[in-house]
Amino acid sequence: MKALLNNREIVLALILLIGMALIGAYQPAFLAWGNISDMLTETSVLFMMALAQMVVILTRGIDLSVAANLALSGMMAALVSQYHPEVPLILMILAGIVTGLLLGMINGALIAYLGIPPIVMTLGTLAVFRGMIIIIAGGDQVNASEMGVAFQAFPKQVWLGLTSPVWIAIAVALLFWVFLSFTRAGRGLYAVGGNPVAARYCGIDQRRQDLLAYSISGAVAGLCGYLWVARYGVAYSEIASGYELTVIAACVIGGVSIGGGIGTVAGTLLGALFLGIVMTALPVMQISPFWQMAISGAVILTAVVINARAERRPDKLILPEARRLRRVAP
């Protein structure tokens, strides 16, 4: 039993189940399948963005530009739909993914090969990407009436009771699990974050791993950019503003160490689901919108503090051991 309670994912899953049960007891409509399906759909982008951020954090990096990348990639996909509605849907989606990939590669290349600190680099590109949206779109926005029918219909399609963004998130999670668990490159991300010196002696090129991590982050942000814009029917410079903080919070709540080298797909998904439940439950419980942000922030802060304390490892008792040796020495 103690071993189970020491497992972060199991503890977080139990907290989620207890929380859902309590919310359901207060407001039974919360546990209705329709509400749960809507919650999963709303959280699907957070699922994928948190996984992408986890890959970056594993390397001791951070990507503050993911939400801006999402917005710019979504705008590019929307513009393709607006000016070339005859283009197949898959090419519109690829326009967003490729845009996000290129933006992520820019981050990764400058961080890896020029040695720019990740927080400085991505904070700068956050502003650059937002500005590029205004330049590309001419200061205008793309509305639902200007987007193609197929472009907007795909994220709203339902299979087996779940919308396509949820199924895409499930597929992305499986790909991340396989990549991080069974591939040399995936294990290399843990290695460079856990012990960069040992990784270098093992022949792992940290620069390539950094470039890979930010490229993955960018590509996933590009995919999410299409899903966001198509689902909500609008593309403009400020979409998902501040969303990068929610993404990072989901990672930390899920047990991803900011120090690098620690994190799991399951824990990250649970962290994102935790935030999804909180953000969904507050309106259902008819809490005033003026309090919702404060309560959400307090819950996130509490979870992060608990996670940080749980992450602490007891220090090695080097000094006590040395004192013991001195006592027994002749």
C-alpha positions in Angstrom: 0.0 0.0 0.0 2.8 2.4 0.9 4.5 1.7 -2.5 1.3 2.6 -4.3 1.0 5.9 -2.4 4.5 6.7 -3.3 3.6 6.5 -7.0 2.8 10.0 -8.1 0.5 9.0 -11.0 -1.6 6.7 -8.8 -1.9 9.4 -6.1 -2.9 12.0 -8.7 -5.4 9.6 -10.3 -7.0 9.0 -6.9 -7.2 12.7 -6.2 -9.0 13.2 -9.6 -11.5 10.4 -8.9 -12.3 11.7 -5.4 -12.6 15.2 -6.8 -14.9 14.2 -9.6 -17.0 12.2 -7.1 -17.4 15.2 -4.8 -18.2 17.5 -7.6 -20.7 15.0 -9.0 -22.4 14.7 -5.6 -22.8 18.5 -5.5 -23.8 18.8 -9.2 -24.8 15.5 -10.8 -24.8 17.1 -14.3 -21.0 17.2 -14.1 -20.8 13.4 -14.4 -23.1 13.3 -17.4 -21.4 11.8 -20.4 -22.1 14.8 -22.5 -20.3 17.1 -20.0 -17.4 14.6 -19.7 -17.1 14.4 -23.5 -17.1 18.2 -23.7 -14.5 18.5 -21.0 -12.2 16.0 -22.8 -12.6 17.9 -26.1 -11.8 21.2 -24.4 -8.7 19.6 -22.7 -7.5 17.7 -25.8 -5.3 20.6 -26.9 -3.9 21.0 -23.4 -3.1 17.2 -23.4 -1.0 17.5 -26.5 0.7 20.9 -25.7 1.6 19.5 -22.2 3.3 16.5 -23.7 5.2 18.6 -26.1 6.3 20.9 -23.3 7.3 17.9 -21.2 9.8 16.8 -23.9 11.4 20.3 -23.8 11.5 20.4 -20.0 13.1 16.9 -19.9 16.2 18.5 -21.5 16.3 21.2 -18.8 14.7 23.7 -21.2 11.5 25.7 -21.4 9.4 26.8 -24.3 7.4 30.0 -23.5 6.5 30.5 -27.2 4.3 27.5 -27.6 1.0 29.5 -27.4 2.3 32.1 -29.8 3.4 29.3 -32.1 -0.1 27.8 -31.9 -1.6 31.2 -32.8 0.7 31.8 -35.8 0.4 28.2 -37.1 -3.4 28.4 -36.7 -3.4 31.6 -38.7 -1.4 30.1 -41.5 -3.8 27.1 -41.7 -6.8 29.5 -41.7 -5.3 31.7 -44.4 -4.8 28.6 -46.6 -8.4 27.7 -46.0 -9.5 31.3 -46.8 -7.6 31.8 -50.0 -7.4 28.2 -51.3 -10.6 26.5 -50.2 -10.1 23.9 -52.9 -7.0 22.5 -51.2 -7.5 19.1 -49.5 -8.0 19.3 -45.7 -4.9 17.3 -45.0 -2.8 20.0 -46.7 -4.4 22.7 -44.6 -3.6 20.7 -41.5 0.0 20.2 -42.7 0.3 23.9 -43.3 -0.2 24.4 -39.6 2.1 21.5 -38.6 4.9 22.6 -40.9 4.7 26.2 -39.7 4.9 25.1 -36.1 7.8 22.7 -36.9 9.8 25.5 -38.6 9.2 27.9 -35.7 10.2 25.2 -33.2 13.4 24.4 -35.2 14.3 28.1 -35.1 14.0 28.0 -31.3 16.0 24.8 -31.1 18.8 25.8 -33.5 19.5 29.1 -31.8 19.3 27.6 -28.3 21.5 24.5 -29.2 24.1 26.1 -31.5 24.3 29.7 -30.2 23.9 28.8 -26.5 21.1 31.3 -25.9 19.3 30.5 -22.6 15.9 28.8 -23.4 13.8 31.2 -21.3 15.4 34.2 -23.0 15.1 32.8 -26.5 11.5 31.6 -26.2 10.4 34.8 -24.4 11.8 36.7 -27.4 10.2 34.5 -30.0 6.9 34.7 -28.2 6.7 38.4 -29.0 8.1 37.8 -32.5 5.5 35.2 -33.4 2.7 37.3 -32.1 3.9 40.2 -34.2 4.3 38.0 -37.3 0.6 37.2 -37.1 -0.4 40.8 -37.3 2.0 41.3 -40.3 0.9 38.2 -42.2 -2.8 38.9 -41.6 -2.5 42.6 -42.2 -3.8 43.4 -38.8 -7.0 41.6 -39.5 -8.5 38.3 -38.3 -10.0 35.3 -40.1 -13.6 34.6 -39.1 -15.6 31.4 -39.5 -17.5 32.8 -42.5 -14.1 33.0 -44.3 -13.0 29.5 -43.5 -13.9 26.4 -45.5 -16.7 24.1 -44.4 -14.5 21.0 -44.2 -11.8 23.0 -42.4 -14.2 23.7 -39.5 -16.2 20.4 -39.6 -13.3 18.0 -38.9 -12.7 19.0 -35.2 -16.5 18.6 -34.5 -16.9 15.1 -35.9 -17.7 12.4 -33.3 -16.7 8.8 -33.3 -17.7 6.4 -30.5 -18.9 9.3 -28.4 -15.6 11.3 -28.6 -14.7 14.1 -30.9 -11.8 14.0 -33.4 -9.5 16.2 -31.2 -9.8 13.7 -28.4 -8.9 10.8 -30.7 -6.0 12.8 -32.1 -4.8 13.5 -28.5 -5.0 9.8 -27.7 -2.9 9.0 -30.8 -0.4 11.7 -30.0 -0.1 10.3 -26.4 0.6 6.8 -27.6 3.2 8.1 -30.0 4.9 10.0 -27.2 4.9 7.0 -25.0 6.5 4.8 -27.6 9.0 7.4 -28.5 10.1 8.2 -25.0 10.0 4.6 -23.8 11.5 2.6 -26.6 13.6 4.8 -28.9 17.2 5.8 -28.5 16.4 9.5 -29.2 13.6 9.4 -26.6 15.7 8.0 -23.9 18.4 10.4 -24.9 16.1 13.3 -23.8 16.0 11.9 -20.3 19.8 11.4 -20.3 20.7 14.9 -21.3 18.3 16.3 -18.7 19.2 13.9 -15.9 23.0 14.1 -16.3 24.4 16.1 -19.2 28.0 15.2 -18.5 27.3 11.4 -18.4 25.2 11.8 -21.5 28.0 13.5 -23.3 30.5 10.7 -22.3 27.9 8.2 -23.7 28.1 9.9 -27.1 24.8 11.7 -26.9 24.9 15.0 -28.6 23.0 17.5 -26.4 22.6 20.0 -29.3 20.8 17.5 -31.5 18.6 16.5 -28.5 17.7 20.2 -27.9 16.9 20.7 -31.6 14.8 17.6 -31.6 12.9 18.6 -28.4 12.0 22.1 -29.7 11.1 20.8 -33.1 8.6 18.3 -31.6 7.2 21.1 -29.4 6.7 23.3 -32.5 5.1 20.6 -34.6 2.6 19.7 -31.9 1.8 23.4 -31.4 1.2 23.7 -35.1 -1.3 20.8 -35.0 -3.0 22.3 -32.0 -3.1 25.6 -33.9 -5.3 24.1 -36.6 -7.6 22.4 -34.1 -8.0 25.6 -32.0 -8.7 27.8 -34.9 -11.0 25.4 -36.7 -12.9 24.5 -33.5 -13.6 28.1 -32.4 -13.9 29.6 -35.9 -11.6 32.5 -35.5 -7.9 33.3 -36.0 -6.2 36.4 -34.7 -3.0 37.5 -33.0 -4.1 37.1 -29.4 -5.6 33.6 -29.4 -4.3 31.3 -26.6 -2.7 34.4 -25.0 -1.1 33.2 -21.7 -1.8 29.6 -22.5 1.8 28.7 -22.1 1.5 29.1 -18.4 -1.3 26.6 -18.2 0.7 24.2 -20.3 3.7 24.4 -17.9 1.4 24.1 -14.9 0.0 20.9 -16.3 3.5 19.5 -16.7 4.6 20.4 -13.1 1.4 19.1 -11.6 1.9 15.9 -13.5 5.3 15.4 -11.9 7.6 16.7 -14.7 10.7 18.1 -13.0 11.8 21.6 -14.0 15.3 20.4 -13.3 15.0 18.0 -16.2 15.3 14.3 -16.7 12.0 13.4 -14.8 8.5 13.0 -16.3 6.1 10.5 -17.7 3.4 10.6 -20.3 0.8 9.3 -17.9 1.6 11.9 -15.2 1.6 14.7 -17.7 -1.9 13.7 -19.0 -3.2 13.5 -15.5 -1.8 16.9 -14.8 -3.6 18.3 -17.8 -6.8 16.4 -16.9 -6.6 17.9 -13.4 -6.6 21.4 -14.8 -9.4 20.5 -17.3 -11.6 19.3 -14.4 -11.0 22.4 -12.4 -11.7 24.7 -15.3 -14.9 22.7 -16.2 -16.2 22.2 -12.7 -16.2 25.9 -11.6 -18.8 27.0 -14.1 -20.9 23.9 -13.5 -20.9 24.7 -9.8 -22.2 28.1 -10.7 -19.3 29.9 -9.2 -19.0 33.6 -10.1 -16.7 34.3 -13.1 -15.0 36.9 -10.9 -13.9 34.1 -8.5 -13.1 31.4 -11.1 -9.7 32.7 -12.1 -8.7 33.3 -8.5 -9.8 29.8 -7.5 -8.1 28.2 -10.5 -4.9 30.0 -9.7 -5.0 29.0 -6.1 -5.6 25.3 -6.9 -2.8 25.3 -9.5 -0.4 27.0 -7.0 -1.3 24.5 -4.2 -0.8 21.6 -6.6 2.6 22.9 -7.7 3.8 23.5 -4.1 2.7 20.0 -3.2 4.5 18.6 -6.2 7.7 20.6 -5.5 7.8 19.3 -1.9 7.1 15.7 -3.0 10.0 16.0 -5.5 12.5 16.8 -2.8 14.8 13.8 -2.1 16.5 13.4 1.2 20.1 14.5 1.1 22.9 12.0 1.5 24.0 11.8 5.1 27.7 12.5 4.2 28.5 14.6 7.3 26.9 12.2 9.8 28.7 9.3 8.2 32.0 11.2 8.4 31.4 11.9 12.1 30.7 8.2 12.7 34.0 7.3 11.0 35.9 9.7 13.1 34.4 8.2 16.2 35.6 4.7 15.3 39.0 5.8 14.0 41.9 5.0 16.3 
